[in-house]
Amino acid sequence: MSNKDLYEVLGVSRSASDDEIKKAFRKLAMKYHPDRNPDNEEAVEKFKEIQNAYAILSDPQKKAAYDQYGHAGVDPNMGGGFGGGFGGGAGFDFSDIFSQMFGGAAGGGGRQQSYQGADLQYAVEITLEEAAAGLKKRITIPTYKECDICHGSGAKPGTSVSTCGTCGGSGTIHVRQAIFQLQQTCPTCHGSGKQIKDPCTSCRGEGRVKTTKTVEVNIPAGIDDGQRIRLSGEGEPGQHGAPSGDLYVVVHVKAHKTFERNGLDLHCELPISFATAALGGEVEVPTLEGKVKLTIPKETQTGRRMRVKGKGIKSLRSSATGDLYCHVLVETPVNLTDRQKELLEEFERISGESRSSGKARDKSFTDKLRDLFD
């Protein structure tokens, strides 16, 4: 028996839980399994070491003895009563773990292997209005259905399916490698346990053919760009009775011409006239639900941010709703008439006289505008 610390062998602390120990073993066993490292003696020894460590640390009685006495507590050659050599010592069975890791490759069961269907991914594009309100959308995705000619058998009509001669119908074969006897998927029937001498010409022996199906997707209100919706069992069908995979619908939200989203909040530019910025007033601003009135304070400057409460996006997971932020943009007047130019020049003169007087400002910017236009 190696004198290496068994906890160090598995890469866990002495306070590790049973689940942590099992998880560490599975990870290392996957890495160093001889089936994955052919002709690698170092991996074989490492795998043997890992297996031995797990056989002891996963057994409460052996673990207690090891924690108290070290290797002497589990090595029969040193007086311990448990024996921890390769294979797990006193009849330790690894089949439950390897059946999860390798689909039964080390468990020995002679059962026909089944393969869960693959997961599928589908992208949908929606508008910002649809993302805010939510919607139901029907999508068409590729899938498989039972072959109408052979009715799923894979054999040509009038012929039959025979038992695989390589594995005897078990779907697996036993392979001896170094000191291990491993169980692998049969290379002839690929785990089905059957052979088809005359394949169906329609499905080419698969028992299923490609088709499409329509699925309705419920896209919830508040969904954001890049988020996924999982539809359980709507993926590719499994083989030999195995469950279907899942369908993941990835949502892409189109860029909006007016609004930009940031979390639950919306942002937009709000152009206002020079006069409205100076004198104040009421303007209409757009929202995803229509227009609302917004009061502009007098002497508003470009860049000022004004909030419209509750006009953002509803949260997916709570009753919270974001806000709409309007970023003011004061527009410079263009294509002025002679009268407009005259008034602005007069305004400029009034402003200049006030500045050159050296006195404290007697009138506000708004007051001057009122005097000019009144």
C-alpha positions as CSV (number, residue, x, y, z in Angstrom):
1,M,0.0,0.0,0.0
2,S,1.3,3.5,-0.9
3,N,2.1,5.7,2.1
4,K,0.7,8.8,0.4
5,D,-2.0,10.6,2.4
6,L,-5.3,9.4,1.1
7,Y,-6.9,12.9,1.3
8,E,-4.1,14.3,-0.7
9,V,-4.5,11.6,-3.3
10,L,-8.1,12.7,-3.9
11,G,-7.2,16.4,-3.5
12,V,-9.6,17.0,-0.6
13,S,-9.3,18.3,3.0
14,R,-9.7,16.1,6.0
15,S,-13.0,17.8,6.8
16,A,-14.4,17.0,3.3
17,S,-18.0,15.7,3.2
18,D,-19.0,12.4,1.6
19,D,-20.3,14.2,-1.4
20,E,-17.0,16.2,-1.8
21,I,-15.0,13.0,-1.6
22,K,-17.2,11.2,-4.2
23,K,-17.1,14.2,-6.5
24,A,-13.3,14.4,-6.3
25,F,-13.0,10.7,-7.0
26,R,-15.2,10.8,-10.0
27,K,-13.3,13.8,-11.5
28,L,-9.9,12.0,-11.1
29,A,-11.2,8.6,-12.2
30,M,-12.5,10.2,-15.4
31,K,-9.1,11.7,-16.0
32,Y,-7.0,8.7,-15.3
33,H,-9.2,5.8,-16.3
34,P,-7.2,3.3,-18.4
35,D,-9.8,3.3,-21.1
36,R,-9.0,7.0,-21.6
37,N,-5.2,6.5,-21.3
38,P,-4.3,3.4,-23.4
39,D,-0.7,2.2,-23.0
40,N,-0.1,4.6,-20.2
41,E,1.3,2.7,-17.2
42,E,1.6,5.9,-15.1
43,A,-2.2,6.5,-15.5
44,V,-2.9,2.9,-14.6
45,E,-0.9,3.3,-11.3
46,K,-2.6,6.7,-10.6
47,F,-6.0,5.2,-11.2
48,K,-5.2,2.3,-8.9
49,E,-4.1,4.8,-6.2
50,I,-7.3,6.9,-6.6
51,Q,-9.5,3.8,-6.5
52,N,-7.8,2.5,-3.3
53,A,-8.1,5.9,-1.6
54,Y,-11.8,6.2,-2.4
55,A,-12.5,2.6,-1.2
56,I,-11.3,3.6,2.2
57,L,-12.5,7.2,2.6
58,S,-16.0,6.3,1.3
59,D,-16.5,3.6,3.9
60,P,-17.4,5.1,7.3
61,Q,-15.7,2.3,9.3
62,K,-12.5,2.3,7.2
63,K,-12.4,6.1,7.2
64,A,-12.6,6.2,11.0
65,A,-9.8,3.7,11.3
66,Y,-7.6,5.6,8.9
67,D,-8.4,9.0,10.6
68,Q,-7.3,7.5,13.9
69,Y,-4.4,5.3,13.0
70,G,-3.4,6.3,9.5
71,H,-2.4,3.5,7.1
72,A,-1.8,1.1,10.0
73,G,-5.5,1.2,10.7
74,V,-6.5,-0.1,7.2
75,D,-3.5,-2.2,6.1
76,P,-3.9,-5.9,7.0
77,N,-0.1,-6.3,6.8
78,M,0.3,-3.7,9.6
79,G,-2.4,-5.2,11.9
80,G,-5.4,-3.3,10.6
81,G,-8.5,-5.3,9.9
82,F,-9.7,-3.8,6.6
83,G,-7.4,-4.4,3.7
84,G,-7.3,-1.6,1.1
85,G,-5.6,-3.0,-2.0
86,F,-6.7,-2.4,-5.5
87,G,-10.3,-3.0,-6.2
88,G,-11.4,-1.5,-3.0
89,G,-10.3,-4.0,-0.4
90,A,-13.1,-6.0,1.2
91,G,-15.4,-6.4,-1.8
92,F,-15.9,-2.6,-2.5
93,D,-18.2,-2.2,-5.5
94,F,-17.5,0.7,-7.9
95,S,-20.2,-0.2,-10.4
96,D,-22.6,2.4,-9.2
97,I,-20.1,5.2,-9.8
98,F,-18.7,3.9,-13.1
99,S,-22.2,3.3,-14.4
100,Q,-22.9,7.0,-14.0
101,M,-19.5,8.0,-15.4
102,F,-19.3,5.7,-18.4
103,G,-22.9,4.7,-19.0
104,G,-22.4,1.3,-17.4
105,A,-19.0,0.7,-18.9
106,A,-17.6,-0.8,-15.7
107,G,-20.7,-2.0,-14.0
108,G,-21.3,-5.2,-15.9
109,G,-24.9,-5.5,-16.6
110,G,-25.4,-6.7,-20.2
111,R,-28.2,-4.2,-20.7
112,Q,-28.9,-2.5,-24.0
113,Q,-27.6,1.1,-23.9
114,S,-29.9,4.0,-24.3
115,Y,-28.9,7.5,-25.4
116,Q,-30.7,10.6,-24.3
117,G,-31.6,12.9,-27.2
118,A,-29.3,15.9,-27.8
119,D,-30.2,19.4,-26.6
120,L,-31.2,21.9,-29.3
121,Q,-30.8,25.6,-29.5
122,Y,-33.0,28.0,-31.4
123,A,-32.6,31.8,-31.7
124,V,-35.6,34.2,-31.9
125,E,-35.6,37.9,-32.5
126,I,-38.2,40.1,-30.9
127,T,-38.8,43.9,-30.6
128,L,-38.2,45.9,-27.4
129,E,-42.0,46.4,-27.1
130,E,-42.5,42.6,-27.2
131,A,-39.7,42.0,-24.6
132,A,-41.4,44.5,-22.3
133,A,-44.9,43.1,-22.7
134,G,-44.2,39.4,-23.2
135,L,-45.7,37.2,-25.9
136,K,-46.3,33.7,-27.2
137,K,-44.3,32.8,-30.2
138,R,-44.6,29.7,-32.4
139,I,-41.4,28.4,-33.8
140,T,-40.6,25.5,-36.2
141,I,-37.6,23.3,-35.3
142,P,-36.0,20.3,-36.8
143,T,-36.7,16.9,-35.1
144,Y,-37.1,13.2,-35.9
145,K,-40.2,11.0,-36.2
146,E,-40.7,7.2,-36.5
147,C,-40.1,5.9,-40.0
148,D,-43.5,5.3,-41.7
149,I,-42.0,2.5,-43.8
150,C,-40.3,0.3,-41.2
151,H,-42.3,1.6,-38.2
152,G,-39.2,2.2,-36.2
153,S,-37.5,-1.2,-36.6
154,G,-34.9,0.1,-39.1
155,A,-35.3,-3.1,-41.1
156,K,-36.5,-3.4,-44.7
157,P,-40.2,-4.4,-44.8
158,G,-40.4,-8.2,-45.0
159,T,-37.2,-8.7,-43.1
160,S,-36.5,-8.9,-39.4
161,V,-34.0,-7.5,-36.9
162,S,-31.5,-10.1,-35.6
163,T,-29.6,-10.3,-32.3
164,C,-26.0,-8.8,-32.6
165,G,-23.5,-11.6,-33.0
166,T,-20.7,-9.7,-31.4
167,C,-22.3,-8.8,-28.1
168,G,-25.1,-11.4,-28.0
169,G,-27.7,-8.7,-27.7
170,S,-26.2,-7.1,-24.5
171,G,-25.0,-4.0,-26.3
172,T,-21.7,-4.2,-24.6
173,I,-18.5,-6.2,-24.9
174,H,-15.8,-7.0,-22.3
175,V,-12.2,-5.8,-23.1
176,R,-9.2,-6.8,-21.0
177,Q,-6.6,-4.0,-20.7
178,A,-3.6,-4.4,-18.5
179,I,-5.0,-5.6,-15.1
180,F,-8.5,-4.3,-15.8
181,Q,-11.5,-5.9,-17.5
182,L,-13.6,-3.1,-18.9
183,Q,-17.0,-3.1,-20.4
184,Q,-17.5,-1.0,-23.6
185,T,-20.2,-0.3,-26.1
186,C,-20.4,-2.9,-28.8
187,P,-18.7,-1.5,-32.0
188,T,-21.0,-3.6,-34.2
189,C,-24.4,-2.6,-33.0
190,H,-23.4,0.6,-31.2
191,G,-25.2,-0.4,-28.0
192,S,-28.5,-1.5,-29.5
193,G,-27.9,-5.2,-29.1
194,K,-29.4,-5.8,-32.6
195,Q,-28.2,-6.1,-36.1
196,I,-30.0,-5.1,-39.3
197,K,-28.9,-7.1,-42.3
198,D,-31.3,-5.4,-44.7
199,P,-31.7,-1.8,-43.7
200,C,-34.9,0.2,-44.5
201,T,-34.2,2.3,-47.6
202,S,-36.2,5.2,-46.3
203,C,-34.5,5.7,-42.9
204,R,-31.3,3.8,-43.7
205,G,-31.7,1.6,-40.7
206,E,-32.1,4.3,-38.1
207,G,-35.8,3.7,-37.6
208,R,-36.5,7.4,-37.7
209,V,-36.5,10.2,-40.3
210,K,-35.9,13.9,-40.1
211,T,-38.9,16.2,-40.0
212,T,-40.0,19.5,-38.3
213,K,-42.3,20.4,-35.5
214,T,-43.9,23.6,-34.3
215,V,-43.5,24.6,-30.7
216,E,-45.2,27.5,-28.8
217,V,-42.8,29.4,-26.7
218,N,-44.0,31.6,-23.8
219,I,-41.7,34.6,-23.7
220,P,-42.2,36.3,-20.4
221,A,-42.5,40.1,-19.9
222,G,-39.2,41.7,-19.0
223,I,-36.9,39.3,-20.8
224,D,-33.6,40.8,-21.8
225,D,-31.3,40.3,-24.8
226,G,-29.3,37.0,-24.7
227,Q,-31.4,35.3,-22.1
228,R,-32.5,31.7,-22.7
229,I,-35.8,29.8,-22.2
230,R,-35.6,26.1,-21.5
231,L,-38.3,23.8,-22.9
232,S,-37.9,20.4,-21.2
233,G,-38.2,17.4,-23.5
234,E,-38.5,19.4,-26.7
235,G,-35.0,18.6,-28.0
236,E,-33.9,15.7,-30.1
237,P,-35.7,12.4,-29.3
238,G,-33.6,9.8,-27.5
239,Q,-32.7,6.4,-28.9
240,H,-34.0,3.0,-27.7
241,G,-36.6,4.6,-25.4
242,A,-34.3,7.2,-23.8
243,P,-35.8,10.6,-22.9
244,S,-35.6,13.5,-25.4
245,G,-33.2,16.4,-24.9
246,D,-34.2,19.9,-24.1
247,L,-34.8,22.9,-26.3
248,Y,-33.1,26.2,-25.4
249,V,-34.6,29.3,-27.0
250,V,-32.2,32.2,-27.1
251,V,-33.9,35.6,-27.2
252,H,-32.4,38.5,-29.2
253,V,-34.0,41.9,-28.8
254,K,-33.7,44.2,-31.8
255,A,-32.1,47.6,-31.3
256,H,-34.8,50.3,-30.9
257,K,-34.8,53.6,-32.8
258,T,-35.8,55.6,-29.7
259,F,-34.9,53.8,-26.5
260,E,-31.9,52.1,-25.1
261,R,-32.3,49.6,-22.3
262,N,-30.1,49.4,-19.2
263,G,-31.4,46.7,-16.9
264,L,-35.0,47.6,-16.0
265,D,-34.5,51.3,-17.0
266,L,-35.0,52.9,-20.4
267,H,-33.1,55.9,-21.8
268,C,-33.9,58.3,-24.6
269,E,-33.0,61.7,-26.0
270,L,-35.5,64.5,-25.6
271,P,-35.0,67.3,-28.1
272,I,-36.6,70.6,-26.9
273,S,-36.7,74.0,-28.4
274,F,-34.5,76.9,-27.3
275,A,-37.5,78.8,-26.0
276,T,-38.9,75.8,-24.1
277,A,-35.5,75.2,-22.5
278,A,-35.3,78.9,-21.4
279,L,-38.9,79.6,-20.4
280,G,-40.0,76.1,-19.4
281,G,-43.1,74.4,-20.5
282,E,-44.8,71.0,-21.1
283,V,-43.8,68.5,-23.7
284,E,-45.0,65.1,-24.8
285,V,-42.5,62.3,-24.4
286,P,-42.7,58.8,-25.9
287,T,-42.9,55.6,-23.8
288,L,-43.4,52.0,-24.8
289,E,-47.1,52.4,-23.9
290,G,-47.8,55.7,-25.6
291,K,-47.0,59.4,-25.0
292,V,-47.1,61.1,-21.6
293,K,-46.8,64.8,-20.5
294,L,-43.5,66.0,-19.0
295,T,-43.0,69.4,-17.4
296,I,-39.7,71.1,-18.4
297,P,-38.4,73.5,-15.8
298,K,-37.2,76.9,-16.9
299,E,-33.5,77.4,-17.7
300,T,-33.1,73.7,-18.5
301,Q,-29.7,72.9,-20.0
302,T,-28.6,70.3,-22.5
303,G,-27.7,67.0,-20.8
304,R,-30.2,67.3,-18.0
305,R,-31.7,63.9,-17.1
306,M,-35.4,63.8,-16.3
307,R,-37.1,60.8,-14.9
308,V,-40.5,59.4,-15.8
309,K,-41.3,57.0,-13.0
310,G,-42.6,53.5,-13.7
311,K,-42.2,53.7,-17.5
312,G,-39.3,51.3,-17.8
313,I,-39.3,47.5,-18.0
314,K,-41.1,45.1,-15.6
315,S,-38.9,42.7,-13.7
316,L,-39.0,39.0,-14.6
317,R,-38.8,37.9,-11.0
318,S,-40.6,40.6,-9.0
319,S,-43.2,43.3,-9.2
320,A,-40.6,46.0,-9.6
321,T,-40.7,48.2,-12.7
322,G,-37.9,50.4,-14.0
323,D,-38.0,54.1,-15.0
324,L,-37.7,56.1,-18.2
325,Y,-34.9,58.6,-18.2
326,C,-35.1,61.4,-20.8
327,H,-31.8,63.2,-21.6
328,V,-32.5,66.7,-22.7
329,L,-31.1,68.0,-25.9
330,V,-31.6,71.7,-26.6
331,E,-32.0,72.2,-30.3
332,T,-30.4,75.2,-32.0
333,P,-32.9,76.9,-34.3
334,V,-32.1,76.8,-38.0
335,N,-33.5,78.5,-41.2
336,L,-34.3,81.6,-39.2
337,T,-36.5,84.4,-40.7
338,D,-35.3,88.0,-40.7
339,R,-37.6,88.8,-37.8
340,Q,-36.3,85.9,-35.7
341,K,-32.7,86.9,-36.4
342,E,-33.6,90.5,-35.4
343,L,-35.1,89.3,-32.1
344,L,-32.1,87.2,-31.3
345,E,-29.7,90.0,-32.1
346,E,-31.8,92.2,-29.8
347,F,-31.6,89.6,-27.1
348,E,-27.8,89.4,-27.5
349,R,-27.5,93.1,-27.1
350,I,-29.6,93.1,-24.0
351,S,-27.5,90.3,-22.6
352,G,-24.3,92.1,-23.5
353,E,-25.4,95.4,-21.8
354,S,-26.1,93.5,-18.6
355,R,-22.7,91.8,-18.6
356,S,-20.8,95.0,-19.4
357,S,-22.5,97.0,-16.7
358,G,-20.5,95.3,-14.0
359,K,-23.6,95.0,-11.8
360,A,-25.0,91.9,-10.2
361,R,-27.5,90.2,-12.5
362,D,-30.8,92.1,-12.2
363,K,-32.9,89.8,-14.3
364,S,-32.7,86.1,-15.0
365,F,-32.2,84.6,-18.4
366,T,-35.9,83.8,-18.5
367,D,-36.9,87.3,-17.6
368,K,-34.9,88.7,-20.4
369,L,-36.5,86.4,-22.9
370,R,-39.9,87.3,-21.6
371,D,-39.1,91.1,-22.0
372,L,-37.9,90.5,-25.5
373,F,-40.8,88.5,-26.8
374,D,-43.5,90.4,-24.9
